[in-house]
Amino acid sequence: MAKQRVINKSTPGRMIILGFVAVILVGALLLTLPVSSADGKSVSFLDSLFTATSATCVTGLVVRDTGTGWSVFGQTVILLMIQIGGLGFMTVAGFLRILLFKGNKFSDREAVLQGLNIDYISDIKHMLRFVAKVTFGCEGVAALLLFFRFVTQMSVGKAVYASVFHAVSAFCNAGFDVMGNFSSLTSYADDLYVNIIIMALITMGGLGYLVWMELLEHKKNKKISPYTKMVLITSAVLLVGGAFLFALFEWNNPATIGKMTVGDKILASFFQSVTFRTAGFNTVDLSAITRLTVLMSCLLMFIGGSSGSTAGGIKTGTFAIVMLTVRNILRGRSEIVIFNRRINRNTIYRAFTIVVVGILILILSVALLSYTEDAPLSCILFECVSAFGTVGVTMGITTALSAIGKILLILLMFMGRLGILTLSCSIASQLKNEENLVEYLDAKMLVG
């Protein structure tokens, strides 16, 4: 009997993709309006689309300075897209459907979980309430703390606006700023107060809601799960290791941190290590970093934050599983065990698939951008990884990109935010075949 093809037109993955596309297109159209521009002139649709994609995908790459190129209306549109993109379209929709309209269909639950990049949770309503409390609570407290610093440097109204904007942008790991002239936070390179607040926001947003729920709500007799332990350890190693390598490679570079005091060098190194993990802010001139720093930062950007967070990249859990698998294979162990728990083989396959597909996408993107743009290969590699990891840092070539280059980065940001698995599952779920139960004999293959 011929296998029957089942067409599913409302899969969670497809809903997420269409939702993000809708938000991006609406935002792009709003940004083309003259009222959105600081000079009152209409912005081209491609530049508006690039900005809308960068905001919704919480990346931070810009072809037009956010502080001086857009009006307050335009900046507000960008801020709303950052918040929606940071939470995830299906999470926002889930608030409205599940909390307000009492929707509790299986498809609703699946869509919200996939939007948060979480496999399973027993109480979806509790999860959504927790997401709201953590998000708006962290952003609110941080905005208040930033206000105390900004109010000494600008008017009260501007201080309130700047505080809210940067708090939301930092927690959502977006990296947009309204400081002007593409300066990001370079004027605060030696400001410990602002650095600590921004780094804390980026870290909290990048750890993931599931990790925070377990840390804040676990009972005394309940142990921390192996996943949370793995995320915390991996994040700490990447943070400290990234800061150490940045300081090592840039210590005597006068164009970055070479002229700073020892304390400011350490602070700037930690800030860059944090922001390379998908945040997009910078306190030093990244166009002047060494080639070794470029390679190190590309690795951090590719890894990104954790699953179920506002961050991008392949995720810390994926990276940790791949490293554990490689280590165990080299030791001759067939099973991957962490904290006395075995990692399922399907999880390992998914992790390696994400890494391999991600690398292939970046290789193709770098090749195409090298053909269309007149820029050094290191800058192109940095730009592509930054877009794919939804980081938003740049070595200064974003504004000089051709139309084709902008379109390529738009696609990279979109794929990086939604995730490789979300895209692949969305395509695969449109045509579902009956499960194949036939078992095959092993084939002898040679590798290495």
N, C-alpha and C positions, 0 to 999 in steps of 0.2 A: 504494500500500500504506500503510495507516495506521501512524503512528509508534508504536512500542512503548515503553511506559513501564517503566522498570526501577526497582524499589524497592530501595534499599540501606539496610539496617537497622543497619549497624554501621560507619558512616563515622567517621573520626577526629574530626571536629567534634562529632558526636553523642555519641561516647564521652567527650570532654572535658566537654561540658555535663552529661551524666548523672553523671560523676565528681564534678564540682564540686557539683552538687545533692546528691549523696549525702553528701559531706563536710560541707556546710552543715547538712543535716537532722540528721545524727548529732551534730554539734557543738551545734546548737540544743537537741536533746533532753537532752544532757548538761548544758547550762547551765541548764535548767529545774529540775534536781534541787536540793533544799535544800542539799546538800553543796557546790554550786558558788557559793552566795551567801555573802557575808561575814556576814550576819545570820542565816543558817541557814533562811531562808524561801524558798519556791519563787518563782522569777522568771517573769513572764508569758511565754508562748511567743513573742509578737510581739517583745518586747524581746530575748529569747534569740536569735530568728531574725535580728534586726537585727545583734546583736553577732557572731553566727556568720558572717553574710554579710560584714560589715565585715572580720573577721579573715581569712577564707578568700580574699576578694578583695583582701586587703592594702590596705585603705582607711584605717581609723583613726577613722572617725566612731563615736561611742559615745553611747548614751542612758543609760548607767550607768558611773560612774567605774571604770576598770579597777583602780586601786590600792586603793580603799576599798570598792567595791561587790561585788567578787568575792573568794572565798576563794583560797587557794593552788591548790586543785584546779581551780577555775574559771579562774584565770589560766593554769594549765598547759594546760588544754584550748584556751584562746585562743592560747597560744604555739604549740602543735602545729598548729593551723589556719593560723596565720600562716606557719609553715615550709612546710607543704604547699601553701598558696596561693602563696607566693613562688616556690617551685620549679616549681609547676604540677602538677596532679594526674597528668597523663600522664607527666611526668618522673619522679615518684615511682614510678608504676606501671612505668615503663620500667626503672628500677633493678632492681626485683624480677623482672620478666619477662625482660629481655635479659641482665642481668648474673648474676642468680642462677639463673634457670631456662633460660638459653641460648636464649630466644626470639629469633628473628631473622626473623620473617615481615615481608612488605612492609607489612602493615597496622600492625604494631607500630612500625616505623620511621616511617611516615607520622604515626601518632598522636603519637609523641614529638616529631617535628619541628614539627607543628602546635601542640603544647602549648608548645613553646619559641618559637613564632612565627618559625621559620626555614624557608626554602624547601627548602634542600638542603645536605647535608654527606655526605662520602664514608664516614666512619667513625663510625657512631652510637654504638658502644660507647666509643670514645675521647672523644667529646663528653660522654657521660654521666659518665664518670670525671672529666673536666675540670670539669664543673659541680659535682660533689660536692667536689672539691678546693678550688675557688675559694670556694664557698659556706661550707663548714664551716671552711676555713682563715681566711677573712676574719672570720667570726663568732667563731672561737676566739681569734684574736689581739686583736681589738677588745674582746672580753669581758675578757681578761686586762688590757689597758690600762685599761679602765674600772674594773676592780676596784681598781687602785691609788688611784684617786680616791675611789671610793665607800666603801672600807674606812676612810677617815679620817672619814667622816660617819655611819656606821652599823655594826652588828655584822658580823662576818665572814660569817655565813650569809646575812644580808640583802644584803650587798655582792655576794656570788657570784651570788645569784638576780637582783638588779637588773642586774648586768653582763651576764649571759647574756640576760635578757629584752630589754634595750634593744639589745644587739648584733644579735640576730636580727630584732627589729622594725625597726631602722634599715637593715640590709642588704636586707631584703625590702621596704623602702619602705612599711612598714605604719603607722608613727606611733603605735602603742599604747605607753603608758608606765604605770609603776606608782608614780609619784611621789605620786599622790593629789590629790583636790580639783580635778580637771580642769586641773591646773597645767602639764602637759607638762614642758618643760625651762626654764620661765621663771626658776627659781631659779638656773640656770646661764648666764644671759644674758651675764655678763662672764667666764665661765670659758673661756679660750682652749683649754685642754687637752681638755675634754669636747666643745666645739664642733667642734674639728678632727676628732676621732675620729668623731663622728656624721656630720659632713658628708662625710668620706672614705667611710664606709660607704654612705651614701645614693648618692653619686656612683658608686661601684664597682658597686653593685647596679643602678643605673639605666642604665649604659652598655651592658649586654648581654653575654652569655657569648661570642657569636661575636666581638665586638670584642676582648674580653680574650684569647681564644684566639689571635687573629691578632697581638696586641701581644706576648704572652708567648712564643709558640711559633714566630713567623716566623723564617726563616733570613736571614742577612745578604744573600744574593743574591735574596731575595724581597721585592718591594715591598709596601707597605701598600695594600690595596684601596681603590678610590674610595669604597666605602660606609663603611669605617672612618674614612677621612679626613673624609668629610662629617659623620659622627656626632660626631667629636671637635671639629670646628670649630663645628658648630651648638650643641653642648652648651656649649662655652666662651663663645660669643657670648651665649647665653641666660643663663648663669651671671653673667657680668660685667655684661651689660645689665640683668638683673633686679636685681642688687645696686645698681647705679647709680640706677635709677629708684626703688627702694624708699627709698634714702637721700635722694634728691631730694624725694620726696613726703612723707616722714615726718621729715625732719631737725629741724624745729621743732615737731613734734607731741609735747606733753608726756605724752600718754597712751601713747605707744609708745617712741620712742627720743630724744625731745626733751631729756630730762634726763640722758642718758648722756654720758660723755666721748666725744671724737672717735673714739678707738680702739674703744670699745665700740659706737658707732654703726655703724662700718664692719663690725665683726664680726657684729652683729645683722642688718645688711642682707644680708651674704653668706649667713648662715645661713637667713634667710627665702627668699632667692632659690633656694637649694638645696632647701629643704623644700617649696616650692611646686611643685617638679617631681615630685610624687606621694609625698612622704615623710610629711607629716602632723604632724611635730613643730613646735613654735613656742617661741621664747624671748621674745616680746613679746605683749601683749594684742591679738589680731587683731580683737576686737570694736570696737576704737577706731581702726582704720586709716582713712585718708581714702578718698574715692570714687575718686580716681585710682589709688590703690594697689589697690583692689578690682578695677578693670578690668585693670590690669597683671597682677595675680596670677591672674585668671581666664584670661588668655591663656597664662601659664606652665603653669597646671594643665591646660588643654585640650591643650597640646602634649605634656606629660609627658616620659617617658624614651625609651629606644631599644628597638627590636624585639629580642626574645629576652632581655629583662631582667625584673627583678622589678617594674618600674614600669608605670604605666598611661598613659592619654592616647592621642592619635592617633599619637604617636611622633615623634621628632626627624627621622627619615628622611622621613616623610610630609610634615612641615612644610617641610623643606628642598626637597623635590622640587616642591611646590606653589609656593614662592617662586621657585625657579629657572625654573619654567615661566612664571609671570606675567612675570618679568623678561625672558625671551627673547621672549615674545610681544610685549611692549611695544617691544622692539628690532627686531621684524620677523623673528625667526628661527624657522624651522619645527621644527628639531630641538633637543632639550635635551641639552647636552654638559657633563659635569663631569669634570675631570682627564683630558681627552682621551678620554673614554669616553661613548658615547651612551646615554641612558636610554631603555629600551624603552617604547613607547607604552602597552602594557598596564599597566606599572608606574605611569605617569602617570595613567591612568584610575582605577586602584585608589586612588591617593593622593587624587585629587579626590573619589572616591566616599566614602572614609572621612571626609574633612573635611565634605562636604555633609550626609551622613547624621548625623554627630555633631552638627552645628549644629542640624539639624531636631529631633533627639531632645532637645537642651537647650532649644530654644524651646518645645516641647510640655511638657517637664517644668516649666519655669519658669512657664508659663501655668497648669498644673494646680496646682502648689504655691502659686501666688499666690491661687488660688481657695479652697484648703483651709486655708491658714495665715494667721494674723494677724501678719505680719512685714514689714519694709521690703523693697522689691524688690531692693535691693543685697544684703541678707542672703540672700534666696532664690536669687538668681543665683549668689552665692558658694557656697552649700550645694550646689546642683545640679551646678555645674562640679566642685566638690570630690569629689562622689560619683561622677560619671561618669569623672573622671580618676583615680579611686581614690587621691586625695590624703589626705583625712581631716582637713584643717584646717577650722575652723568659726568663725563670728562669734558663736556662742553660742546658736543657735536649735535645735540638734539635740535637746536634752532636752525642749524644749517642743513638739515636733512632734505632730500628731494621728496617729491610727492610719493614716489614709489617707496622710498625709505620710511616715510611716515606710515604708510599703509601696512608695511611689513611689521613695524613696531606695534601698531594697533592690533594686528592679529596675534602677535606674541603676548601682549598684555592680556588679551582676552583669553587665550589658551592658558596662560600662567595663572590667572585668577580662578577660572572655573575648574582647572585641574584636568590632567590627562585622562584620568579614569572617568570623570563626569562626561567628558566629550565622547570618549570611546563607548561608554555604556549607553549614552543617548543614541548613538548611531546604531549600535548592536541591538538595542531593544526595539527598534522599529520593525525588524524582521526576526522573529523568534522561531527557531526550529524546535521540533520535539527532541528531547534529550536522547543522546546516543549512548546506549547501554552496552555496546559491543566492546569487548576487551581485546587488545591486540598483543601479539608477542613482542618482546623487546628486540630492538634493532641494535646491532653492534656498531658503534660510532667511535671514531678517533678524534680527540681534541688535543690541542697543545702541541 
